[in-house]
Amino acid sequence: MNINDIELSKVEGISIMDGVQYCGSLKDFEKFLDSFYEDIEDNSNVIEEAYKNEDIELFTIKVHALKTSARMIGAKELSEDALTLEMAGKSGNRALIDANISDFLALFRSYKERLQGYMEEKQRLLAIKKPITEAELADAYSALREVCPDMDYEAVEMILEELNTYALPKEDQRLIQVFQKHFHKLEWDEMERLLME
């Protein structure tokens, strides 16, 4: 898929050039972007809850992680704002966090809407794929069950990429989407549990 065909370059607050430079390739950039988009709601909620609960340690860890993931997708302003809050968390500067948290969360959450058109168009294009056969699907699940207990990241990634080239039945598509969310977070136990259902 050509990323320019779906006009990611028009998304405000994303630099494809910076993202590709940090990620090393367009393929890896797209993977980081997918993961970033899928996790916006969960991550913003965790950051907000940590702030409200005055858990500055967790807050600092989470904004540090966001600083990195934002940089990987070329979201420079978001990454720099996360760095500011990370430094404030490390130094215990609660006043600086208080002054910036609302704007920061609003900016972070705005990426859900900014990226929505791109993601929907990407899904539409991906939907124009050949249906997977029952045997191919069974082989993929079997392979995942085999490599997950070993936490073989590259093997799981390769299988998921292969599955992504096919049109999956709706139920399997939903399962794989949930599986991928756990995979992005390296939640291996959850991945295995899903495969056993």
trRosetta pair geometry for C-beta under 8 A, 3 or more apart (Angstrom, degrees):
i j d omega theta_ij theta_ji phi_ij phi_ji
1 5 7.0 -115 -178 43 77 127
1 6 7.6 1 169 -6 115 121
1 30 8.0 118 74 -124 115 162
1 122 7.3 76 169 -140 160 86
1 125 6.3 106 -124 123 124 139
1 126 7.7 -39 -68 -74 145 80
2 5 4.4 92 81 -17 97 107
3 6 6.7 -73 -166 45 40 92
3 8 5.3 -39 170 17 97 131
3 16 6.8 149 123 -134 140 136
3 26 6.1 -140 -12 -170 135 118
3 29 7.9 -9 -85 93 161 120
3 30 6.5 -142 -90 -79 119 113
4 7 7.1 43 -174 -79 46 37
4 8 7.3 -90 -96 32 36 85
4 9 6.4 14 -123 -13 78 119
5 125 7.6 99 108 -98 127 158
6 118 5.7 106 138 -146 110 72
6 121 4.5 163 -145 109 113 127
6 122 5.7 85 178 -68 175 74
6 125 6.8 -107 -69 -12 127 143
7 10 4.6 -4 166 13 103 117
7 11 7.8 129 128 -29 73 79
7 118 7.0 -133 79 -99 70 90
7 121 7.8 29 37 67 92 165
8 11 5.5 -34 -167 5 55 118
8 14 6.5 -76 168 106 91 142
8 16 6.0 104 104 -75 114 118
8 33 7.9 -14 -142 -157 143 165
8 118 5.2 72 -96 -132 76 140
9 16 5.9 -53 -89 -8 76 131
11 14 4.6 16 95 28 110 126
11 114 5.4 98 -164 160 96 97
11 115 6.1 40 -142 -92 145 61
11 117 8.0 -175 -90 59 97 102
11 118 5.9 -33 -62 -35 131 138
12 114 5.9 -107 55 -138 81 125
13 75 5.5 26 155 -133 92 86
13 77 6.3 -76 -136 36 95 116
13 78 6.8 68 -179 -21 119 109
13 110 7.8 93 9 102 164 113
13 111 6.9 -113 98 -96 138 90
13 114 6.2 -20 44 -170 119 168
14 19 7.0 -2 -175 -35 86 135
14 33 7.9 52 -144 -120 136 119
14 73 6.2 -52 -134 146 98 94
14 74 5.3 77 -172 86 57 105
14 75 5.9 -27 -96 -76 61 76
14 114 7.5 159 -21 139 111 128
14 115 7.7 92 -46 -85 144 97
15 18 3.8 51 97 16 122 111
15 19 6.2 164 90 -15 64 85
15 74 3.4 -137 61 179 71 123
15 75 7.8 -178 15 -64 78 28
15 76 6.5 30 2 -24 127 107
16 19 5.6 -60 -146 40 30 114
16 20 6.1 28 159 -18 68 107
16 29 7.1 82 -154 159 69 154
16 74 6.2 -101 -51 11 14 166
17 20 6.2 -55 -146 37 24 106
17 21 6.4 27 153 -22 60 109
17 74 7.0 107 58 -118 51 142
18 21 5.6 -58 -151 35 31 115
18 22 6.4 23 156 -13 67 107
18 71 7.8 -101 150 -171 113 61
18 74 3.7 128 72 -120 102 94
18 76 6.6 -18 134 -58 175 103
19 22 6.0 -61 -149 39 29 104
19 23 5.9 11 161 -6 68 116
19 29 4.5 95 137 -142 107 118
19 32 7.2 -168 -167 75 107 131
19 33 7.2 30 -167 -62 150 106
19 72 6.4 54 -142 150 77 43
19 73 4.9 3 -113 -159 123 29
19 74 3.5 -75 -41 -24 89 106
20 23 5.9 -62 -133 48 28 101
20 24 7.6 -107 178 57 55 14
20 25 6.8 -42 -154 164 84 10
20 26 5.5 -11 -114 -80 115 61
20 29 4.9 -48 -86 -51 60 147
20 74 7.9 7 0 -51 60 126
22 29 8.0 104 66 -99 82 93
22 71 5.8 169 -123 138 164 86
22 72 5.1 -143 115 -120 131 49
22 74 7.3 -174 16 -64 122 68
23 28 4.1 -180 165 104 111 107
23 29 4.2 177 42 -71 157 69
23 31 8.0 152 -159 51 138 90
23 32 5.6 -135 -100 -2 129 140
23 72 5.7 84 -70 -167 90 88
24 28 5.5 24 60 44 90 150
25 28 4.7 91 59 10 87 100
25 29 6.8 -144 96 -8 46 88
26 29 5.4 -53 -148 35 33 118
26 30 6.5 35 155 -21 66 102
27 30 6.0 -55 -155 32 28 109
27 31 6.7 27 149 -17 62 105
28 31 5.5 -53 -150 35 37 114
28 32 6.4 38 152 -18 68 103
29 32 5.8 -55 -150 37 31 110
29 33 6.2 32 152 -21 65 108
29 72 7.5 -173 -124 160 63 79
29 73 7.0 121 -164 -117 80 58
29 74 8.0 20 -150 -15 118 109
30 33 5.5 -53 -145 36 32 114
30 34 6.4 37 154 -22 65 102
31 34 5.8 -49 -149 32 31 112
31 35 6.5 28 153 -15 63 108
32 35 5.8 -59 -150 40 31 111
32 36 6.1 36 152 -24 67 108
32 69 6.8 -174 -173 -153 101 78
32 72 4.5 -113 -177 134 153 123
32 73 5.6 -159 119 -68 109 86
33 36 5.6 -51 -144 35 30 114
33 37 6.3 30 157 -19 64 107
33 73 5.0 117 -92 -122 76 117
33 115 7.5 -175 179 -140 100 139
34 37 5.9 -59 -150 36 27 110
34 38 6.3 23 156 -17 64 110
34 119 7.9 126 -117 -119 68 103
35 38 5.9 -57 -144 37 28 110
35 39 6.2 9 163 -6 64 117
35 69 7.5 -113 104 -147 106 124
35 184 4.5 163 -135 -133 109 132
36 39 6.3 -78 -150 45 22 99
36 40 7.0 48 153 -59 62 85
36 69 5.3 162 -99 161 100 114
36 70 7.5 123 -137 -85 133 47
36 72 7.6 -175 -59 77 128 106
36 73 5.3 -57 -6 -35 165 148
36 111 7.5 -58 142 139 108 145
37 40 6.1 -25 -158 -20 32 112
37 111 7.2 -129 -107 136 68 103
37 112 7.3 122 -155 -114 73 56
37 115 5.1 -125 -109 113 118 150
37 119 5.8 166 170 -79 160 139
38 180 7.5 -103 -134 112 175 107
38 181 6.0 -141 154 -101 133 89
38 184 6.8 149 77 1 132 165
39 42 5.3 -67 -158 52 65 109
39 43 4.9 55 148 -21 95 114
39 181 7.6 148 -77 -143 81 88
39 184 6.7 -139 -53 121 124 145
39 185 7.9 138 -103 -63 128 101
40 43 6.3 -67 -139 43 19 103
40 44 5.9 14 168 -16 62 114
40 108 6.8 171 -153 155 90 84
40 109 6.5 124 166 -119 111 49
40 111 5.8 -157 -111 79 139 103
40 112 4.8 -170 101 -69 155 95
41 44 6.2 -60 -142 38 21 105
41 45 6.3 19 160 -17 60 112
41 109 7.8 67 -95 -124 54 90
41 112 6.9 64 -56 -90 83 140
42 45 6.0 -65 -153 37 25 110
42 46 6.4 24 155 -19 65 108
43 46 5.7 -52 -146 34 33 111
43 47 6.4 33 156 -18 66 105
43 62 6.7 166 -163 -169 85 109
43 65 7.8 -129 -141 97 125 117
43 66 6.4 139 163 -84 134 109
43 108 7.7 -116 102 170 104 134
44 47 5.8 -53 -149 37 32 112
44 48 6.2 31 153 -18 65 109
44 105 5.8 110 -162 -150 104 87
44 108 5.1 164 -98 112 110 126
44 109 5.2 77 -129 -71 169 91
45 48 5.7 -56 -144 39 30 111
45 49 6.1 29 157 -18 66 108
46 49 5.9 -56 -144 39 28 109
46 50 6.2 30 156 -20 64 107
46 58 7.6 -110 166 156 96 114
46 62 5.7 -166 113 -122 111 152
47 50 5.8 -55 -147 36 28 111
47 51 6.4 29 153 -19 63 106
47 59 6.4 86 -151 -136 65 71
47 62 4.9 -161 -87 118 82 137
47 63 6.3 93 -128 -65 121 81
47 66 7.2 -3 -71 -28 140 147
47 105 6.8 -175 97 -97 121 98
47 108 7.7 40 47 63 153 172
48 51 5.7 -55 -152 35 31 113
48 52 6.3 26 154 -16 66 108
48 101 7.8 122 -113 173 67 114
48 105 5.8 64 -78 -115 104 145
49 52 5.7 -54 -143 40 32 109
49 53 6.0 19 160 -8 67 113
50 53 6.0 -63 -140 48 25 103
50 55 4.5 -89 -154 71 75 103
50 56 7.7 133 158 -85 99 18
50 58 4.2 -138 -128 98 129 107
50 59 4.0 177 125 -69 122 76
50 62 6.2 161 13 15 157 140
51 54 7.6 23 176 -75 31 35
51 55 8.0 -70 -44 48 18 70
51 59 5.5 99 -69 -110 65 132
51 97 6.9 -166 -131 162 107 121
51 101 5.5 121 -149 -142 159 148
55 58 4.3 9 131 30 117 113
55 59 6.0 145 94 -23 68 90
56 59 5.2 -54 -141 41 34 119
56 60 6.0 39 158 -24 68 104
56 89 5.3 173 -178 -151 90 87
56 92 7.0 53 161 -112 164 62
56 94 7.6 -82 -92 -89 132 89
56 97 7.9 -128 -121 -42 99 169
57 60 6.0 -55 -150 33 26 109
57 61 6.6 25 152 -18 61 106
57 89 7.9 144 -95 173 21 114
58 61 5.6 -54 -148 35 34 113
58 62 6.2 29 156 -17 67 109
59 62 6.0 -63 -149 39 26 107
59 63 6.4 14 160 -10 65 108
59 85 7.7 -98 154 157 101 111
59 89 5.5 -162 101 -115 99 135
59 97 7.5 44 147 -145 147 144
60 63 6.2 -57 -141 41 28 101
60 64 6.2 35 155 -24 62 108
60 85 7.9 -160 -111 134 57 79
60 86 5.8 97 -155 -142 74 61
60 89 3.2 -178 -87 129 99 142
60 90 5.9 122 -145 -57 140 65
61 64 5.7 -59 -153 33 27 115
61 65 6.6 25 152 -18 63 105
62 65 5.7 -51 -149 34 34 110
62 66 6.4 32 152 -17 65 106
63 66 5.4 -50 -144 40 38 114
63 67 6.3 53 151 -32 65 97
63 82 4.7 -175 -179 -160 85 83
63 85 4.6 -97 -173 97 163 115
63 86 4.8 -157 104 -67 107 79
63 89 6.6 150 43 -10 130 143
64 67 5.6 -45 -152 24 31 117
64 68 7.0 26 151 -13 60 102
64 82 7.4 162 -84 156 18 107
64 86 4.8 104 -77 -122 73 130
65 68 5.9 -58 -159 36 34 109
65 69 6.4 23 152 -11 70 108
66 69 5.8 -57 -138 43 36 104
66 70 5.7 38 160 -22 70 108
66 78 7.4 -93 155 154 103 102
66 79 7.9 -161 131 -108 70 54
66 82 4.7 -151 97 -124 100 146
66 108 7.0 -23 -166 -120 143 129
67 70 6.1 -58 -146 37 21 110
67 71 6.5 22 154 -19 59 109
67 79 5.2 88 -159 -156 59 69
67 82 3.7 -162 -76 107 77 122
67 83 5.0 103 -130 -62 134 69
67 86 5.9 -39 -34 -27 144 142
68 71 5.8 -58 -152 34 30 111
68 72 6.5 32 152 -24 65 105
68 79 7.8 106 -57 -133 12 104
69 72 5.4 -50 -149 31 36 116
69 73 6.9 17 158 -5 66 103
70 73 6.4 -67 -152 44 31 95
70 75 4.1 -85 -168 74 85 111
70 76 7.9 168 143 -69 101 11
70 78 4.2 -137 -150 102 143 107
70 79 3.8 -169 99 -68 112 79
70 82 6.0 151 19 1 142 141
71 74 7.7 41 -175 -73 33 23
71 75 7.3 -90 -64 56 24 68
71 76 7.5 60 -113 -102 63 50
71 79 4.2 95 -62 -122 76 151
75 78 4.1 -7 140 37 115 121
75 79 5.9 135 93 -26 74 92
75 111 7.0 -20 -112 -98 150 137
76 79 5.7 -61 -147 38 28 112
76 80 6.2 24 159 -17 67 108
77 80 5.9 -57 -147 38 29 108
77 81 6.3 28 155 -18 65 108
77 107 7.0 -112 118 -172 111 142
78 81 5.8 -55 -146 38 29 110
78 82 6.3 32 153 -21 64 106
78 107 5.8 -174 -98 134 87 116
78 108 6.2 115 -142 -91 118 67
78 111 7.3 5 -74 -51 158 131
79 82 5.7 -54 -149 35 30 113
79 83 6.5 35 150 -23 63 103
80 83 5.5 -48 -151 31 35 116
80 84 6.7 41 149 -23 63 100
81 84 5.6 -47 -154 29 36 116
81 85 6.7 29 151 -11 65 104
81 100 7.1 -170 -164 173 97 126
81 103 7.8 -122 -150 110 142 97
81 104 5.2 179 152 -116 126 95
81 107 6.5 69 47 69 166 154
82 85 5.9 -58 -151 41 34 107
82 86 6.1 40 149 -25 67 106
82 104 7.4 127 -78 -158 57 120
83 86 5.4 -51 -144 34 32 115
83 87 6.4 31 157 -17 65 104
84 87 6.1 -58 -152 36 27 108
84 88 6.4 26 150 -18 63 109
84 96 7.3 -130 160 160 95 121
84 100 6.6 -87 112 154 126 173
85 88 5.3 -52 -144 38 36 114
85 89 6.2 40 154 -23 66 103
85 96 7.7 -174 -109 123 53 99
85 97 5.9 85 -141 -113 87 81
85 100 6.3 -144 -78 95 98 129
85 101 7.3 100 -117 -89 131 69
85 104 6.2 50 -47 -116 142 166
86 89 5.7 -54 -151 34 29 112
86 90 6.4 28 153 -18 64 106
87 90 5.7 -53 -146 36 32 111
87 91 6.2 13 160 -3 66 112
87 93 7.8 5 118 28 72 128
88 91 6.2 -68 -143 49 26 98
88 93 4.1 -92 -151 68 78 106
88 94 7.7 141 164 -70 104 17
88 96 4.1 -139 -120 88 133 123
88 97 4.9 171 125 -54 136 83
88 100 7.7 157 -5 38 163 131
89 92 7.6 32 -176 -70 27 31
89 93 7.8 -69 -41 44 21 75
89 97 6.7 80 -69 -79 72 130
93 96 4.2 20 131 18 117 117
93 97 6.7 141 100 -16 71 86
94 97 5.5 -57 -152 39 39 113
94 98 6.0 42 152 -24 71 106
95 98 5.6 -51 -146 35 30 114
95 99 6.3 29 155 -21 63 109
96 99 5.8 -56 -147 35 30 112
96 100 6.4 -1 163 3 63 117
97 100 6.4 -82 -147 49 25 93
97 101 5.7 38 166 -52 70 106
98 101 6.5 -34 -127 3 21 113
100 103 5.9 -69 -162 49 56 105
100 104 5.3 57 146 -30 86 114
101 104 5.5 -62 -144 39 28 115
101 105 6.2 23 163 -16 68 107
102 105 6.2 -58 -148 37 26 104
102 106 6.3 25 155 -18 62 110
103 106 5.6 -57 -146 38 31 113
103 107 6.2 33 155 -21 66 106
104 107 5.8 -56 -150 35 28 110
104 108 6.3 27 154 -18 64 107
105 108 5.6 -52 -144 37 33 113
105 109 6.1 25 160 -12 67 110
106 109 6.1 -60 -143 43 26 105
106 110 6.3 38 153 -35 61 105
107 110 5.6 -50 -151 21 29 118
107 111 7.8 39 151 -29 56 90
108 111 6.4 -49 -178 9 37 111
109 112 5.8 -26 -176 5 58 114
110 113 5.9 -56 -166 41 53 105
110 114 5.9 54 140 -24 78 110
111 114 5.1 -53 -134 42 40 116
111 115 5.6 24 168 -9 73 112
112 115 6.7 -69 -145 45 17 96
112 116 6.4 40 151 -56 57 100
113 116 5.5 -32 -145 -5 33 122
115 118 5.3 -63 -163 47 60 114
115 119 5.5 57 143 -24 88 108
116 119 5.8 -61 -145 39 28 108
116 120 6.1 26 160 -18 67 109
117 120 5.9 -56 -144 37 28 109
117 121 6.3 24 158 -15 64 109
118 121 6.0 -61 -149 39 26 107
118 122 6.2 29 153 -22 64 109
119 122 5.5 -52 -146 35 31 115
119 123 6.4 33 154 -19 64 104
120 123 5.7 -52 -150 35 31 112
120 124 6.4 36 150 -23 64 103
121 124 5.4 -48 -149 32 35 115
121 125 6.5 32 153 -16 65 104
122 125 5.9 -56 -150 38 31 108
122 126 6.2 28 152 -18 65 109
123 126 5.6 -56 -142 40 31 111
123 127 6.3 43 153 -34 64 102
124 127 5.6 -50 -155 21 29 117
124 128 7.7 28 149 -20 58 96
125 128 6.2 -52 -166 23 39 108
126 129 6.3 -12 171 -30 54 123
126 164 7.1 -56 -154 -179 126 85
127 167 6.6 63 -161 -112 51 105
129 165 6.4 173 -150 164 131 43
129 166 5.6 161 141 -157 127 19
129 167 4.3 164 79 -43 93 82
130 166 6.3 -55 80 -129 70 71
130 167 6.4 -154 96 12 20 99
131 166 6.8 46 -179 -175 20 94
131 167 4.8 -52 -93 71 52 107
132 136 4.9 -126 -171 85 92 123
132 137 5.0 105 128 -58 126 94
132 140 7.9 -31 -169 -5 147 140
132 163 7.5 -9 -80 -143 152 68
132 166 3.8 63 -62 163 99 148
132 167 6.7 -162 -11 68 76 50
132 168 5.8 5 16 -97 128 62
132 169 8.0 -96 54 -14 101 75
133 136 4.6 95 54 6 82 102
133 137 6.9 -150 90 -4 43 87
134 137 5.8 -58 -148 39 30 111
134 138 6.1 32 154 -21 66 108
135 138 5.7 -54 -146 37 29 112
135 139 6.4 33 153 -21 63 105
136 139 5.7 -53 -150 34 31 113
136 140 6.5 32 151 -22 64 104
136 166 7.0 159 120 -85 140 164
137 140 5.7 -52 -150 32 32 112
137 141 6.5 29 154 -14 65 104
137 168 7.2 118 -108 -131 118 92
137 169 7.9 8 -104 10 160 104
137 172 6.4 -53 -150 -134 132 162
138 141 5.9 -55 -149 38 31 109
138 142 6.2 34 153 -21 64 109
139 142 5.6 -57 -147 38 29 114
139 143 6.2 30 154 -21 65 106
140 143 5.8 -54 -149 35 29 111
140 144 6.4 29 152 -19 64 105
140 159 5.8 138 -154 -173 83 104
140 162 7.0 -161 -111 93 114 114
140 163 5.5 100 -157 -80 153 106
141 144 5.6 -54 -148 36 33 112
141 145 6.3 34 153 -20 66 105
141 195 6.4 158 -164 -148 87 95
142 145 5.8 -54 -149 35 30 111
142 146 6.5 31 151 -22 63 107
143 146 5.6 -56 -152 33 33 114
143 147 6.4 9 161 -4 68 110
143 155 7.6 -139 163 165 101 106
143 159 5.3 -180 106 -108 124 136
144 147 6.4 -67 -140 44 28 94
144 148 5.8 37 165 -35 68 110
144 156 6.5 71 -129 -122 81 82
144 159 5.6 -174 -72 120 84 159
144 179 7.8 -10 -166 -169 152 147
144 191 7.8 -121 173 165 110 106
144 195 5.7 -157 111 -107 113 138
145 148 6.3 -43 -132 22 23 114
145 149 8.0 24 170 -16 51 98
145 192 7.7 92 -131 -135 63 72
145 195 5.0 177 -85 154 84 139
145 196 7.8 111 -118 -70 111 67
146 149 7.8 -75 176 25 24 99
147 150 5.8 -69 -162 47 50 107
147 152 4.2 -81 -174 50 102 124
147 155 4.1 -132 -151 106 156 136
147 156 5.8 -165 106 -59 124 76
147 159 7.3 173 37 -16 142 139
148 151 7.3 29 -177 -76 40 38
148 152 7.6 -91 -72 33 19 81
148 156 6.6 80 -85 -87 70 122
148 188 6.2 155 -178 -160 86 87
148 191 5.3 -155 -142 114 130 116
148 192 5.1 167 130 -80 136 82
148 195 6.5 -179 4 4 159 153
149 188 8.0 114 -111 171 26 119
149 192 6.6 74 -73 -101 70 132
150 155 7.9 35 77 37 118 141
151 186 7.9 42 -151 -162 107 95
151 188 5.3 -47 -98 -100 91 150
152 155 3.9 16 124 25 121 119
152 156 6.2 143 89 -19 72 86
153 156 6.0 -63 -151 38 27 107
153 157 6.1 26 156 -20 66 111
153 186 7.8 -30 -98 -110 110 98
154 157 5.6 -55 -145 38 30 114
154 158 6.3 33 155 -23 65 106
155 158 5.7 -54 -149 34 30 112
155 159 6.5 29 154 -18 64 105
156 159 5.8 -56 -149 36 32 109
156 160 6.3 30 154 -17 66 108
156 183 6.1 -165 140 -132 133 125
156 191 7.7 -7 -137 -177 146 155
157 160 5.9 -57 -147 38 29 110
157 161 6.3 31 154 -21 64 107
157 183 7.8 152 -80 172 67 134
158 161 5.7 -53 -148 34 29 113
158 162 6.5 31 152 -20 63 105
159 162 5.7 -55 -152 35 32 112
159 163 6.4 33 150 -19 65 105
160 163 5.6 -51 -147 36 34 113
160 164 6.3 41 151 -28 63 105
160 176 7.2 149 -133 -168 88 108
160 179 7.8 -163 -102 110 115 114
160 180 6.3 118 -148 -96 141 99
160 183 7.0 -156 -58 74 156 178
161 164 5.5 -52 -152 28 31 119
161 165 7.4 36 150 -26 59 96
162 165 6.1 -51 -166 18 37 111
162 166 7.9 19 145 -7 62 104
163 166 6.1 -69 -165 38 44 104
163 168 6.8 21 178 -63 97 128
163 176 6.1 -155 135 -134 147 150
168 172 4.4 -117 171 94 116 110
168 173 4.4 154 85 -67 113 80
168 176 6.5 78 56 7 175 140
169 172 4.7 77 61 16 85 106
169 173 6.7 -150 91 -14 37 90
170 173 5.4 -55 -145 33 30 115
170 174 6.5 29 158 -18 65 103
171 174 5.9 -54 -153 33 30 109
171 175 6.5 29 150 -18 63 107
172 175 5.4 -52 -146 37 36 114
172 176 6.2 35 156 -18 68 105
173 176 5.9 -55 -146 38 28 108
173 177 6.4 32 152 -22 62 105
174 177 5.7 -53 -150 32 31 114
174 178 6.6 28 154 -14 64 104
175 178 5.9 -58 -153 38 31 108
175 179 6.1 35 148 -22 66 109
175 194 6.4 149 -167 178 92 114
176 179 5.2 -51 -143 38 35 118
176 180 6.2 40 155 -24 66 102
177 180 5.8 -50 -148 32 29 111
177 181 6.8 34 150 -21 61 100
178 181 5.7 -50 -155 29 35 114
178 182 6.8 31 150 -13 65 103
178 194 6.3 177 105 -119 112 144
179 182 5.9 -59 -157 39 33 108
179 183 6.2 36 146 -25 67 108
179 191 5.9 79 -151 -131 81 81
179 194 5.3 -163 -88 103 88 158
179 195 7.6 74 -112 -58 125 83
180 183 5.1 -51 -143 35 36 118
180 184 6.4 43 155 -25 66 97
181 184 5.9 -47 -152 28 31 112
181 185 6.9 10 154 0 60 108
182 185 6.0 -71 -153 49 33 99
182 187 4.1 -92 -161 65 86 109
182 188 7.9 155 153 -65 108 18
182 190 4.3 -144 -133 96 139 119
182 191 4.8 -178 112 -64 132 80
182 194 7.0 -175 16 -12 153 138
183 186 7.2 30 -172 -79 34 36
183 187 7.7 -83 -55 42 22 73
183 191 6.2 80 -71 -92 74 131
187 190 4.1 8 133 27 115 121
187 191 6.3 142 96 -24 70 87
188 191 5.4 -54 -148 34 35 115
188 192 6.4 33 155 -18 68 103
189 192 5.9 -55 -150 36 31 109
189 193 6.3 34 151 -23 64 107
190 193 5.5 -52 -146 34 33 115
190 194 6.5 37 154 -22 64 102
191 194 5.9 -53 -154 31 30 112
191 195 6.7 25 152 -16 63 108
192 195 5.8 -60 -152 37 34 110
192 196 6.5 29 153 -20 67 109
193 196 5.9 -63 -152 35 31 109
193 197 7.1 44 150 -39 63 96
194 197 5.9 -45 -159 7 36 115
